[in-house]
Amino acid sequence: MIVATANLPLFKNVPICKLVSTALNGVPVVLVNDADAALCAEIASNSGLTNVRNAALVAVGTGIGVGLLLDGKLHQGHNGLIEAGHMIIDKSSDAPLCGCGQVIILYTSLNYIYIYCV
């Protein structure tokens, strides 16, 4: 269930796993963030990570996400998330707020780069 998102404000209380599973004729569906999905794909694709027990994947997009493999298991942190980019860096900055309206985003997010560098 997607309860709410900072970057997709119309996605509120959307039973996304059920909707996708129904569209796929009952195939089980699990919802993870992009960094977790990318890390799992790297491991499953025989990219050289098949025997790795510990790894991290950093995904830069609208924020900065982290996929983290610890002792061979995907570690998803509090509430299933490890969002490295959702933190205060400089309260005095004129950087844009996160979609949640409370946290100044990292200067390296793609939103910041687009707004201030393009």
VENPEBEL-V748247 format. One line per field, one symbol per residue. burial: 1 if it has 24 or more other ideal C-beta (glycine too) atoms within 12 Angstrom, else 0. A space follows every 50 residues. Layout:
# VENPEBEL-V748247
burial: ???
This chain:
# VENPEBEL-V748247
burial: 00001110000000000000000000000011111101110010000000 00001011101111111110000111000011111100000000010100 000111001011000000
